[in-house]
Structures are given as C-alpha cells and as structure tokens.
C-alpha cells in the first residue's frame, strides 16, 4: 500500500506522455508536494511500471547510474540529448 505522496508522484509520472519530460521538482509540484524533489527520487527507486526515464534532474541532466539506458529510452521517444542533458519546460 502506497502513501498519498507515493500515489500522487506515480500518477504525476504516469501523466507524462511519450516524448514529454519533467524534473524531479516538476513532478513533486505536479503531485501537490512542492519542494519534495528528493522524495520523488526515493519513490522512483522503489517503484516499477512507471516511465522513470522521463524524469531528469533540475538541470536537465540524465540520472546516473541509468543515464545510458535513460538516454536510449528518451531518444526512442524523440527527445534530443546533448552532452547528457535534455531541454526542460521553459528552456529556450
């Protein structure tokens, strides 16, 4: 059984469509828990079946140690990656 926070985080991640990305902070805010970015990472580390690869660091960098696999999955969805980084909401 998940907590309200975990359920909200999972739902926020599942709401991301193919080719859409968000930062941990974006997910925390969208889940109704602004400031809980670290908690989002914690949920992802224990959760299967959600598109984890669509969640990146606040600076757009991919997540180690899964950065190679994350890049493959994102590129398959049409996301451009440059120097281990993707463009986030509002990036020019």
GROMACS elastic network, one bead per residue, 0.5 to 0.9 nm:
[ bonds ]
;  ai    aj funct       b0    kb
    2     5     6  0.78575   500
    2     6     6  0.56696   500
    2     7     6  0.60530   500
    3     6     6  0.51191   500
    3     7     6  0.62021   500
    3     8     6  0.85313   500
    4     7     6  0.52213   500
    4     8     6  0.61047   500
    4     9     6  0.86011   500
    5     8     6  0.51536   500
    5     9     6  0.61271   500
    5    10     6  0.85890   500
    5    28     6  0.89567   500
    5    31     6  0.75171   500
    5    32     6  0.83641   500
    5    33     6  0.75584   500
    5    39     6  0.86367   500
    5    40     6  0.88236   500
    5    43     6  0.88998   500
    6     9     6  0.51289   500
    6    10     6  0.60959   500
    6    11     6  0.85293   500
    6    39     6  0.86591   500
    6    40     6  0.79773   500
    6    43     6  0.62300   500
    7    10     6  0.51782   500
    7    11     6  0.61150   500
    7    12     6  0.85843   500
    7    31     6  0.86232   500
    8    11     6  0.51271   500
    8    12     6  0.61152   500
    8    13     6  0.86627   500
    8    28     6  0.85642   500
    8    30     6  0.83831   500
    8    32     6  0.74485   500
    8    33     6  0.87061   500
    9    12     6  0.50756   500
    9    13     6  0.62201   500
    9    14     6  0.85518   500
    9    27     6  0.65182   500
    9    28     6  0.66398   500
    9    30     6  0.80320   500
    9    31     6  0.53193   500
    9    32     6  0.86244   500
    9    33     6  0.87797   500
    9    39     6  0.89521   500
    9    40     6  0.64816   500
    9    43     6  0.75290   500
    9    44     6  0.87259   500
   10    13     6  0.51924   500
   10    14     6  0.60794   500
   10    15     6  0.85793   500
   10    31     6  0.83955   500
   10    40     6  0.87698   500
   10    43     6  0.79643   500
   10    44     6  0.82041   500
   10    47     6  0.83220   500
   10    50     6  0.69480   500
   11    14     6  0.50248   500
   11    15     6  0.61153   500
   11    16     6  0.89925   500
   11    31     6  0.75475   500
   11    50     6  0.88885   500
   12    15     6  0.51547   500
   12    16     6  0.69914   500
   12    27     6  0.59896   500
   12    28     6  0.81880   500
   12    30     6  0.61962   500
   12    31     6  0.56511   500
   13    16     6  0.55255   500
   13    17     6  0.89108   500
   13    22     6  0.84475   500
   13    27     6  0.66815   500
   13    31     6  0.88021   500
   13    50     6  0.68071   500
   13    51     6  0.67313   500
   13    52     6  0.73628   500
   13    54     6  0.77586   500
   13    55     6  0.76758   500
   14    17     6  0.76039   500
   14    50     6  0.60915   500
   14    51     6  0.66099   500
   14    52     6  0.89372   500
   16    19     6  0.81861   500
   16    20     6  0.57226   500
   16    21     6  0.68196   500
   16    22     6  0.79452   500
   16    51     6  0.80914   500
   16    54     6  0.74142   500
   17    20     6  0.53375   500
   17    21     6  0.81679   500
   17    54     6  0.88306   500
   18    21     6  0.85158   500
   18    54     6  0.84964   500
   18    74     6  0.87923   500
   18    77     6  0.60159   500
   18    78     6  0.85741   500
   19    54     6  0.78611   500
   19    74     6  0.69392   500
   19    75     6  0.85267   500
   19    76     6  0.85131   500
   19    78     6  0.59103   500
   19    79     6  0.59286   500
   20    54     6  0.66058   500
   20    74     6  0.88680   500
   20    77     6  0.83865   500
   20    79     6  0.79531   500
   21    53     6  0.82481   500
   21    55     6  0.58374   500
   21    56     6  0.72925   500
   21    74     6  0.86779   500
   21    79     6  0.85584   500
   21    86     6  0.85704   500
   21    87     6  0.85936   500
   21    88     6  0.69230   500
   21    89     6  0.80354   500
   22    25     6  0.79437   500
   22    26     6  0.57314   500
   22    27     6  0.65576   500
   22    54     6  0.63896   500
   22    55     6  0.51369   500
   22    56     6  0.62953   500
   22    57     6  0.83796   500
   22    58     6  0.84208   500
   22    60     6  0.85603   500
   22    88     6  0.65317   500
   22    89     6  0.71541   500
   23    27     6  0.63613   500
   23    28     6  0.86376   500
   23    37     6  0.82522   500
   23    54     6  0.83141   500
   23    55     6  0.53291   500
   23    57     6  0.53040   500
   23    58     6  0.51456   500
   23    59     6  0.80848   500
   23    60     6  0.71555   500
   23    88     6  0.73940   500
   23    89     6  0.86882   500
   24    27     6  0.51872   500
   24    28     6  0.62288   500
   24    29     6  0.86881   500
   24    36     6  0.82089   500
   24    38     6  0.73255   500
   24    39     6  0.86403   500
   24    40     6  0.60434   500
   24    41     6  0.69097   500
   24    55     6  0.61143   500
   24    56     6  0.63335   500
   24    57     6  0.61408   500
   24    58     6  0.66912   500
   25    28     6  0.50062   500
   25    29     6  0.61280   500
   25    30     6  0.84726   500
   25    34     6  0.69894   500
   25    35     6  0.66521   500
   25    36     6  0.68767   500
   25    38     6  0.82010   500
   25    40     6  0.79925   500
   25    57     6  0.82173   500
   25    58     6  0.68294   500
   26    29     6  0.51547   500
   26    30     6  0.59858   500
   26    31     6  0.84358   500
   26    34     6  0.80642   500
   26    37     6  0.78873   500
   26    55     6  0.89039   500
   26    58     6  0.84405   500
   26    89     6  0.89850   500
   27    31     6  0.59358   500
   27    32     6  0.85816   500
   27    33     6  0.85292   500
   27    34     6  0.84634   500
   27    36     6  0.88160   500
   27    37     6  0.73927   500
   27    40     6  0.71730   500
   27    55     6  0.79369   500
   28    31     6  0.51198   500
   28    32     6  0.64151   500
   28    33     6  0.50612   500
   28    34     6  0.52316   500
   28    35     6  0.66564   500
   28    36     6  0.54275   500
   28    37     6  0.54671   500
   28    38     6  0.87094   500
   28    39     6  0.79196   500
   28    40     6  0.63388   500
   29    32     6  0.51358   500
   29    33     6  0.52213   500
   29    35     6  0.71340   500
   29    36     6  0.77864   500
   29    37     6  0.83345   500
   30    33     6  0.73922   500
   30    34     6  0.77440   500
   31    34     6  0.78545   500
   33    36     6  0.58007   500
   33    37     6  0.85095   500
   34    37     6  0.75527   500
   35    38     6  0.82170   500
   35    39     6  0.89087   500
   36    39     6  0.51958   500
   36    40     6  0.65832   500
   37    40     6  0.51198   500
   37    41     6  0.67111   500
   37    42     6  0.88789   500
   38    41     6  0.51766   500
   38    42     6  0.63772   500
   38    43     6  0.88237   500
   39    43     6  0.62414   500
   39    44     6  0.86326   500
   40    43     6  0.51384   500
   40    44     6  0.62398   500
   40    45     6  0.86779   500
   41    44     6  0.50701   500
   41    45     6  0.61930   500
   41    46     6  0.88994   500
   42    45     6  0.51920   500
   42    46     6  0.67500   500
   42    47     6  0.88716   500
   43    46     6  0.54099   500
   43    47     6  0.60899   500
   44    47     6  0.51022   500
   44    48     6  0.76880   500
   44    50     6  0.81338   500
   44    52     6  0.66476   500
   45    48     6  0.83983   500
   47    50     6  0.71471   500
   47    52     6  0.88862   500
   48    51     6  0.86383   500
   48    52     6  0.85733   500
   49    52     6  0.83696   500
   50    53     6  0.86643   500
   51    54     6  0.59628   500
   51    55     6  0.79765   500
   52    55     6  0.56923   500
   52    56     6  0.86585   500
   52    70     6  0.83235   500
   53    56     6  0.73505   500
   53    62     6  0.84426   500
   53    63     6  0.84374   500
   53    66     6  0.86614   500
   53    67     6  0.87820   500
   53    69     6  0.81523   500
   53    70     6  0.50338   500
   53    71     6  0.79446   500
   53    73     6  0.67243   500
   53    74     6  0.67711   500
   54    70     6  0.79795   500
   54    73     6  0.85709   500
   54    74     6  0.70101   500
   55    62     6  0.82462   500
   55    63     6  0.83957   500
   56    59     6  0.79262   500
   56    60     6  0.57003   500
   56    61     6  0.60351   500
   56    62     6  0.53600   500
   56    63     6  0.62289   500
   56    85     6  0.86864   500
   56    86     6  0.82209   500
   56    88     6  0.87493   500
   57    60     6  0.51975   500
   57    61     6  0.53313   500
   57    62     6  0.64193   500
   57    63     6  0.68049   500
   58    61     6  0.73532   500
   58    88     6  0.81643   500
   59    62     6  0.89376   500
   59    85     6  0.76871   500
   59    86     6  0.84601   500
   59    87     6  0.86000   500
   59    88     6  0.79877   500
   60    84     6  0.82405   500
   60    85     6  0.50207   500
   60    87     6  0.60287   500
   60    88     6  0.60609   500
   61    67     6  0.86262   500
   61    83     6  0.85167   500
   61    84     6  0.57194   500
   61    86     6  0.64416   500
   61    87     6  0.89714   500
   62    66     6  0.78839   500
   62    67     6  0.52020   500
   62    68     6  0.84050   500
   62    70     6  0.69119   500
   62    71     6  0.73093   500
   62    84     6  0.59833   500
   62    85     6  0.60474   500
   62    86     6  0.76636   500
   63    66     6  0.58324   500
   63    67     6  0.50316   500
   63    68     6  0.88179   500
   63    70     6  0.74650   500
   64    68     6  0.82037   500
   64    70     6  0.89990   500
   65    68     6  0.78464   500
   65    69     6  0.89185   500
   66    69     6  0.54520   500
   66    70     6  0.58609   500
   66    71     6  0.84837   500
   67    71     6  0.59319   500
   67    72     6  0.85670   500
   67    84     6  0.77413   500
   68    71     6  0.51784   500
   68    72     6  0.63735   500
   68    73     6  0.88223   500
   68    84     6  0.89269   500
   69    72     6  0.50854   500
   69    73     6  0.62668   500
   69    74     6  0.86006   500
   70    73     6  0.52090   500
   70    74     6  0.60817   500
   70    75     6  0.84622   500
   71    74     6  0.51485   500
   71    75     6  0.59144   500
   71    76     6  0.84235   500
   71    79     6  0.86079   500
   71    80     6  0.88921   500
   71    81     6  0.71105   500
   71    84     6  0.77861   500
   72    75     6  0.52321   500
   72    76     6  0.61459   500
   72    77     6  0.87956   500
   73    76     6  0.51198   500
   73    77     6  0.65718   500
   73    79     6  0.88491   500
   74    77     6  0.50901   500
   74    78     6  0.65185   500
   74    79     6  0.52824   500
   74    80     6  0.77144   500
   74    81     6  0.81518   500
   75    80     6  0.61672   500
   75    81     6  0.72587   500
   76    79     6  0.73855   500
   79    86     6  0.73416   500
   79    87     6  0.86526   500
   80    85     6  0.85023   500
   80    86     6  0.63970   500
   80    87     6  0.80060   500
   81    84     6  0.60145   500
   81    85     6  0.54104   500
   81    87     6  0.79834   500
   82    85     6  0.53081   500
   82    86     6  0.65608   500
   82    87     6  0.89701   500
   83    86     6  0.85296   500
   87    90     6  0.82033   500
   87    91     6  0.57252   500
   87    92     6  0.77534   500
   88    91     6  0.54152   500
   88    92     6  0.87265   500
   89    92     6  0.87934   500
